[in-house]
Amino acid sequence: MARAFIFVLDSFGIGGAADADRYGDAGADTFGHIALACAAGRGDREGLRCGPLSLPNMVSLGLAEAARTATGFSFDGAGPLQASSFHGAAQEVSNGKDTPSGHWEIAGLPVRFGWGYFPDTVPAFPAELTEAMIREGHVPGILANCHAPGTQVIEDYGEEHIRTGMPICYTSVDSVIQIAAHESHFGLERLYEFCKVVRRLADPLRIGRVIARPFLGETAGSFQRTPNRKDFSVPPPEPTLLDRLVERGRRVIAIGKIGDIFAHRGISEVRKGPGNMAMFDAALGAMDDAGDGDFVFANFVDFDSEYGHRRDVAGYAAALEEFDRRIPEALARLKAGDLFILTADHGNDPTWRGTDHTRERIPVFGLAPGMKGGMVGLRPTFCDIGETVAEHLGIAPGRHGTSFLAALTGGHA
């Protein structure tokens, strides 16, 4: 029996979504635009990085070919492919361009229903929701109540929050309520409890996530978000790949925010770390511990939260290069018969207007030691990723998607 690993580079889209215009994102391309910006010198930052984007390890596994499949983009750093590597791209069919939609679809469950959203007005939240948050959450009021970037809203309201005890509540174009509060002055556990109240109140509105955003610091300019973010998500409406594996007695090790995304359903164990590199360490440890039939599902959120939303091209590029340098550590842990997939959940083009996610296709590439590998094509749904893992680990197929495992073994998919 084999093992399977999916590493999600959160927001690392590769452009070309057929329905991008529906989301106002026609032409967005996270990977392609970062590469072009770096080639033109717009990704240089003293003391951080300079020059063209360099991702030799991911390119050797098929990243450049995946981008070519998605958009026709030719990456200047392309080179030879490793034996047993595979590559392709996938188009999202779910509604939305956010974390739950992307991850649930990767795990074999497309989101066909409509998420609830808040208008870009002030206030953004309906009065009855705001009143219930204050009453049932036992807070003196809320601050912000608008669409806002997370770091800016803390700068704008952090001092007032400390002074008044009112949590900072804001949203975006995604189906989300974000709640920022000071870890010491407000209290971390109190923030989590308040988010649980808001989660219950948001359920009738079909809001995908309520996110706790703790921070520290005493004055504007010194505030910093901490690693203790916690997502309170609605549970998937049907069994996902994770549920199906656990029901068959397999172990699902979730790295990073994966447990939160699936409302801790179908999860055997959660491991976390403060930042991408600590998360990579946790993922390597899970690879070491995974036995036959086990599945490690990892999310690397910094690409999205630290660089995509902040429209930081140089930071995103440097984070990709740092991640790429560690890929050989993961490959060294693979055994014959394992399946290692690198992918994304949506885009967040740091050259794009605004600060929100972008609707894009995602890369599907990696290594299948001992198999033929090769092209898996443009997959019509992210669900094909989960169904490939299901077939690889020997469980029955789900209701959505088609496995491409045969393409890796020399058949047809």
C-alpha positions as CSV (number, residue, x, y, z in Angstrom):
1,M,0.0,0.0,0.0
2,A,1.2,3.5,-0.8
3,R,1.1,7.0,0.8
4,A,0.0,10.3,-0.6
5,F,1.0,13.9,0.1
6,I,-0.6,17.2,-1.1
7,F,1.2,20.4,-0.5
8,V,-1.0,23.5,-1.2
9,L,0.9,26.7,-2.0
10,D,-2.0,28.9,-0.9
11,S,-3.0,31.3,-3.7
12,F,-0.3,30.2,-6.2
13,G,-2.6,30.3,-9.2
14,I,-1.3,30.0,-12.8
15,G,-3.9,32.1,-14.6
16,G,-6.2,31.2,-17.5
17,A,-9.5,30.5,-15.6
18,A,-12.2,30.2,-18.3
19,D,-14.6,32.1,-16.0
20,A,-12.2,34.7,-14.7
21,D,-14.2,37.5,-16.3
22,R,-17.2,36.6,-14.1
23,Y,-15.1,37.5,-11.1
24,G,-13.5,40.6,-12.6
25,D,-10.2,38.7,-12.9
26,A,-9.7,38.2,-16.7
27,G,-5.9,38.2,-17.2
28,A,-4.9,37.6,-13.6
29,D,-1.9,35.2,-13.4
30,T,-0.1,34.9,-10.1
31,F,2.8,32.8,-11.2
32,G,3.2,34.4,-14.7
33,H,3.0,38.0,-13.4
34,I,5.5,37.4,-10.6
35,A,7.9,35.8,-13.1
36,L,7.5,38.7,-15.5
37,A,7.9,41.3,-12.8
38,C,11.1,39.7,-11.5
39,A,12.5,39.5,-15.0
40,A,11.9,43.2,-15.4
41,G,13.5,44.0,-12.0
42,R,10.3,44.8,-10.2
43,G,10.8,41.9,-7.9
44,D,14.1,43.2,-6.5
45,R,14.4,44.3,-2.9
46,E,17.6,45.1,-1.2
47,G,18.6,42.4,1.4
48,L,15.8,40.1,0.2
49,R,16.2,39.0,-3.4
50,C,17.0,40.2,-6.9
51,G,16.9,39.1,-10.5
52,P,14.7,36.6,-12.4
53,L,12.5,34.2,-10.5
54,S,14.4,31.0,-9.7
55,L,12.4,27.9,-8.9
56,P,14.6,25.0,-10.3
57,N,13.2,22.3,-8.1
58,M,9.5,23.0,-8.8
59,V,10.3,23.5,-12.5
60,S,12.0,20.1,-12.5
61,L,8.7,18.6,-11.3
62,G,6.7,20.3,-13.9
63,L,5.6,23.8,-12.8
64,A,6.6,25.5,-16.0
65,E,4.8,22.9,-18.1
66,A,1.7,23.3,-15.8
67,A,1.7,27.0,-16.6
68,R,2.1,26.4,-20.3
69,T,-1.0,24.1,-20.1
70,A,-3.0,26.7,-18.2
71,T,-2.2,29.8,-20.3
72,G,0.5,29.1,-22.8
73,F,3.0,31.1,-20.6
74,S,6.6,30.2,-21.3
75,F,8.8,30.5,-18.1
76,D,12.3,31.6,-18.9
77,G,13.7,29.4,-16.1
78,A,12.3,26.2,-17.6
79,G,14.6,23.1,-17.7
80,P,14.6,19.3,-17.9
81,L,12.0,17.3,-16.0
82,Q,12.8,14.7,-13.3
83,A,11.9,11.1,-14.1
84,S,8.5,10.1,-12.7
85,S,7.4,13.7,-12.5
86,F,4.0,14.8,-13.8
87,H,2.3,18.0,-14.7
88,G,-1.0,19.6,-15.6
89,A,-3.5,22.2,-14.5
90,A,-7.0,22.3,-13.2
91,Q,-10.0,24.6,-13.6
92,E,-12.2,25.3,-10.6
93,V,-16.0,24.6,-10.9
94,S,-16.9,25.7,-7.4
95,N,-18.6,29.0,-6.7
96,G,-16.2,31.5,-5.2
97,K,-12.5,32.0,-5.3
98,D,-11.7,31.5,-1.6
99,T,-10.0,28.9,0.6
100,P,-13.0,26.6,1.4
101,S,-14.1,26.4,-2.2
102,G,-10.7,25.5,-3.4
103,H,-9.7,23.0,-0.7
104,W,-13.1,21.3,-0.6
105,E,-12.9,20.8,-4.4
106,I,-9.3,19.5,-4.2
107,A,-10.7,17.0,-1.7
108,G,-13.4,15.9,-4.1
109,L,-16.3,18.1,-3.2
110,P,-17.2,21.0,-5.5
111,V,-19.2,24.0,-4.0
112,R,-22.3,24.3,-6.1
113,F,-24.3,26.4,-3.6
114,G,-23.9,30.2,-3.3
115,W,-21.9,31.6,-0.4
116,G,-23.2,34.6,1.4
117,Y,-21.3,37.9,1.1
118,F,-21.5,41.3,2.6
119,P,-21.8,44.5,0.5
120,D,-18.9,47.0,0.2
121,T,-20.7,49.6,2.3
122,V,-20.3,51.1,5.7
123,P,-21.6,49.4,7.7
124,A,-21.1,46.1,5.9
125,F,-22.9,43.9,8.3
126,P,-26.7,43.9,8.7
127,A,-27.9,45.7,11.8
128,E,-29.5,42.5,13.3
129,L,-26.2,40.6,12.9
130,T,-24.2,43.4,14.5
131,E,-26.6,43.7,17.4
132,A,-26.6,39.9,18.0
133,M,-22.7,39.9,17.9
134,I,-22.6,42.6,20.6
135,R,-25.4,41.1,22.7
136,E,-24.4,37.4,22.6
137,G,-20.7,38.0,22.4
138,H,-20.8,40.2,25.5
139,V,-18.7,43.0,24.0
140,P,-19.4,46.8,24.2
141,G,-19.6,47.2,20.5
142,I,-17.6,46.4,17.3
143,L,-15.2,48.5,15.3
144,A,-14.6,48.9,11.5
145,N,-17.7,47.0,10.2
146,C,-16.5,47.4,6.6
147,H,-14.4,45.9,3.8
148,A,-10.8,46.3,4.7
149,P,-7.3,44.8,4.3
150,G,-6.3,43.0,7.5
151,T,-3.1,44.8,8.4
152,Q,-4.5,48.3,7.6
153,V,-7.6,47.8,9.6
154,I,-5.5,46.9,12.7
155,E,-3.4,50.0,12.2
156,D,-6.6,52.1,11.9
157,Y,-8.5,50.7,14.8
158,G,-6.0,48.9,17.0
159,E,-5.5,51.7,19.6
160,E,-9.3,52.3,19.9
161,H,-9.7,48.5,20.3
162,I,-7.3,48.5,23.2
163,R,-8.9,51.5,24.8
164,T,-12.6,50.4,24.4
165,G,-12.5,46.5,24.3
166,M,-14.4,46.5,21.1
167,P,-13.2,43.8,18.6
168,I,-12.3,44.9,15.1
169,C,-14.8,43.2,12.7
170,Y,-14.3,43.4,8.9
171,T,-14.9,41.5,5.7
172,S,-13.8,41.4,2.0
173,V,-15.1,40.2,-1.3
174,D,-14.9,36.7,0.1
175,S,-17.5,35.0,2.2
176,V,-15.9,35.8,5.5
177,I,-16.1,37.7,8.8
178,Q,-12.6,38.5,10.2
179,I,-12.2,39.5,13.8
180,A,-9.0,41.1,15.0
181,A,-8.3,41.5,18.8
182,H,-5.3,42.0,21.0
183,E,-4.0,38.8,22.5
184,S,-3.3,40.3,25.9
185,H,-5.7,43.2,26.3
186,F,-8.7,41.3,24.9
187,G,-7.4,37.7,25.4
188,L,-6.7,35.0,22.9
189,E,-9.3,32.5,24.3
190,R,-11.9,35.2,24.6
191,L,-11.3,36.0,20.9
192,Y,-11.8,32.4,20.0
193,E,-15.0,32.2,22.1
194,F,-16.3,35.4,20.5
195,C,-15.6,33.9,17.0
196,K,-17.6,30.8,17.9
197,V,-20.6,33.0,18.8
198,V,-20.2,34.8,15.5
199,R,-19.8,31.5,13.6
200,R,-23.2,30.4,14.9
201,L,-24.8,33.7,14.0
202,A,-23.3,33.7,10.5
203,D,-24.6,30.2,9.7
204,P,-28.0,31.3,8.4
205,L,-26.2,33.8,6.1
206,R,-24.1,31.0,4.5
207,I,-20.8,32.8,5.4
208,G,-17.9,30.4,4.7
209,R,-15.5,31.4,7.5
210,V,-15.2,33.4,10.6
211,I,-11.5,34.1,11.2
212,A,-9.8,35.0,14.5
213,R,-6.9,37.5,13.8
214,P,-5.0,38.0,17.0
215,F,-2.3,40.7,17.2
216,L,0.2,42.3,19.6
217,G,1.7,45.7,20.0
218,E,0.6,48.9,21.8
219,T,0.4,51.6,19.2
220,A,-0.2,52.1,15.5
221,G,3.1,51.2,13.8
222,S,3.9,48.5,16.3
223,F,1.0,46.2,15.8
224,Q,1.8,42.7,14.4
225,R,-0.5,39.8,13.8
226,T,0.5,36.6,15.6
227,P,0.6,33.0,14.3
228,N,-2.5,32.2,16.4
229,R,-5.0,32.7,13.6
230,K,-7.9,30.3,13.8
231,D,-10.5,29.7,11.1
232,F,-14.1,28.7,12.1
233,S,-15.5,27.2,8.9
234,V,-18.8,25.7,8.0
235,P,-18.5,21.9,7.7
236,P,-18.6,20.4,4.2
237,P,-22.1,19.4,3.2
238,E,-21.0,16.0,1.9
239,P,-18.2,13.6,2.8
240,T,-14.8,14.6,1.4
241,L,-11.8,12.6,0.5
242,L,-10.7,13.1,4.1
243,D,-13.9,11.6,5.6
244,R,-13.7,8.7,3.2
245,L,-10.1,7.9,4.2
246,V,-10.8,8.1,7.9
247,E,-13.8,5.9,7.6
248,R,-11.5,3.3,6.0
249,G,-9.1,3.5,8.9
250,R,-6.5,5.6,7.3
251,R,-4.7,8.4,9.0
252,V,-5.1,12.0,7.7
253,I,-2.5,14.4,9.0
254,A,-3.4,18.0,8.5
255,I,-0.7,20.6,8.3
256,G,-1.5,24.3,8.9
257,K,-5.0,25.5,8.5
258,I,-6.3,22.4,6.8
259,G,-8.1,21.2,10.0
260,D,-9.9,24.5,10.3
261,I,-10.9,24.5,6.6
262,F,-12.7,21.2,7.0
263,A,-14.2,22.1,10.4
264,H,-11.9,19.3,11.7
265,R,-13.9,16.6,10.0
266,G,-12.0,13.7,8.5
267,I,-8.9,14.8,10.3
268,S,-6.8,12.4,12.4
269,E,-4.2,14.8,13.6
270,V,-3.3,18.5,13.2
271,R,0.2,19.9,13.2
272,K,1.0,23.6,12.8
273,G,3.9,26.1,12.9
274,P,4.5,29.9,12.8
275,G,5.1,30.6,9.1
276,N,5.8,28.7,5.9
277,M,9.2,27.3,6.9
278,A,7.9,26.0,10.3
279,M,5.0,24.5,8.4
280,F,7.4,22.9,6.0
281,D,9.2,21.3,9.0
282,A,5.9,20.0,10.3
283,A,5.1,18.6,6.9
284,L,8.4,16.8,6.7
285,G,7.8,15.3,10.2
286,A,4.4,14.1,9.0
287,M,6.0,12.5,6.0
288,D,8.4,10.7,8.2
289,D,5.5,9.4,10.4
290,A,3.1,8.5,7.6
291,G,2.5,4.8,7.1
292,D,1.0,2.8,4.3
293,G,-2.3,4.2,3.3
294,D,-1.9,7.5,5.1
295,F,-2.5,11.0,3.6
296,V,-0.6,14.2,4.5
297,F,-2.5,17.4,3.5
298,A,-0.5,20.6,4.0
299,N,-1.3,24.3,3.5
300,F,1.3,27.0,3.2
301,V,-0.7,30.1,4.0
302,D,2.0,32.8,3.9
303,F,2.0,33.1,0.1
304,D,-1.6,34.3,0.4
305,S,-1.8,36.1,3.7
306,E,1.6,37.8,3.8
307,Y,2.3,38.5,0.2
308,G,-0.7,38.1,-2.2
309,H,-3.1,40.2,-0.2
310,R,-0.5,42.8,0.5
311,R,0.4,42.9,-3.2
312,D,4.0,42.3,-2.4
313,V,5.7,40.9,-5.5
314,A,9.2,40.8,-4.0
315,G,8.0,39.1,-0.9
316,Y,6.0,36.5,-2.8
317,A,8.9,35.8,-5.1
318,A,11.3,35.4,-2.2
319,A,8.8,33.1,-0.4
320,L,8.5,30.9,-3.5
321,E,12.3,30.7,-3.8
322,E,12.7,29.8,-0.2
323,F,10.0,27.1,-0.5
324,D,11.6,25.8,-3.7
325,R,15.0,25.3,-1.9
326,R,13.4,22.9,0.5
327,I,11.6,20.7,-2.0
328,P,14.6,18.2,-2.1
329,E,14.0,17.5,1.6
330,A,10.5,16.4,0.8
331,L,11.5,14.4,-2.3
332,A,14.2,12.6,-0.2
333,R,11.4,11.2,2.0
334,L,9.4,9.6,-0.8
335,K,9.4,5.9,-1.4
336,A,8.5,3.9,-4.5
337,G,4.8,3.9,-4.9
338,D,4.2,7.3,-3.1
339,L,2.4,10.2,-4.7
340,F,3.5,13.8,-4.0
341,I,1.4,16.6,-5.4
342,L,2.0,20.3,-5.4
343,T,-0.9,22.5,-6.2
344,A,-2.9,25.7,-5.1
345,D,-6.4,26.6,-4.1
346,H,-6.9,29.8,-6.0
347,G,-4.9,32.8,-7.2
348,N,-3.8,36.0,-5.5
349,D,-1.9,37.9,-8.1
350,P,0.3,40.5,-6.3
351,T,0.3,42.7,-9.5
352,W,-3.5,42.8,-9.6
353,R,-5.7,45.7,-8.6
354,G,-7.2,45.6,-5.1
355,T,-6.1,43.2,-2.3
356,D,-8.4,40.2,-3.0
357,H,-8.0,36.7,-4.3
358,T,-8.0,36.1,-8.1
359,R,-9.9,33.5,-10.0
360,E,-7.3,31.3,-11.7
361,R,-6.5,27.8,-12.8
362,I,-4.1,25.9,-10.4
363,P,-1.0,23.9,-11.1
364,V,-1.1,20.1,-10.6
365,F,2.5,18.7,-10.6
366,G,4.8,16.6,-8.6
367,L,6.5,13.2,-8.3
368,A,5.3,9.6,-8.4
369,P,8.4,7.5,-7.7
370,G,8.5,4.3,-9.7
371,M,5.7,5.4,-12.0
372,K,5.9,6.7,-15.6
373,G,4.7,10.2,-14.8
374,G,4.1,12.7,-17.7
375,M,1.3,15.0,-18.8
376,V,-2.0,14.8,-17.0
377,G,-3.5,17.7,-19.1
378,L,-6.0,20.4,-18.2
379,R,-8.4,18.8,-15.6
380,P,-12.0,20.1,-15.7
381,T,-12.2,20.2,-11.9
382,F,-10.0,20.3,-8.9
383,C,-11.9,17.2,-7.8
384,D,-9.6,15.1,-10.1
385,I,-6.8,15.7,-7.6
386,G,-8.7,14.1,-4.7
387,E,-10.0,11.3,-6.9
388,T,-6.5,10.5,-8.0
389,V,-5.4,10.3,-4.3
390,A,-8.4,8.1,-3.6
391,E,-7.6,5.6,-6.3
392,H,-3.9,5.7,-5.3
393,L,-4.7,4.8,-1.7
394,G,-7.2,2.1,-2.7
395,I,-10.5,3.5,-1.6
396,A,-13.7,3.7,-3.7
397,P,-14.2,6.7,-6.0
398,G,-16.4,9.6,-4.9
399,R,-19.3,11.3,-6.7
400,H,-17.3,14.1,-8.3
401,G,-14.2,14.1,-10.5
402,T,-12.0,11.6,-12.4
403,S,-8.7,10.1,-11.3
404,F,-5.7,10.7,-13.5
405,L,-3.7,7.9,-11.9
406,A,-3.7,5.9,-15.1
407,A,-1.8,8.6,-16.9
408,L,1.0,8.3,-14.3
409,T,1.2,4.5,-14.6
410,G,1.3,4.6,-18.4
411,G,-2.4,4.2,-19.1
412,H,-5.0,6.8,-20.1
413,A,-6.9,9.2,-17.9
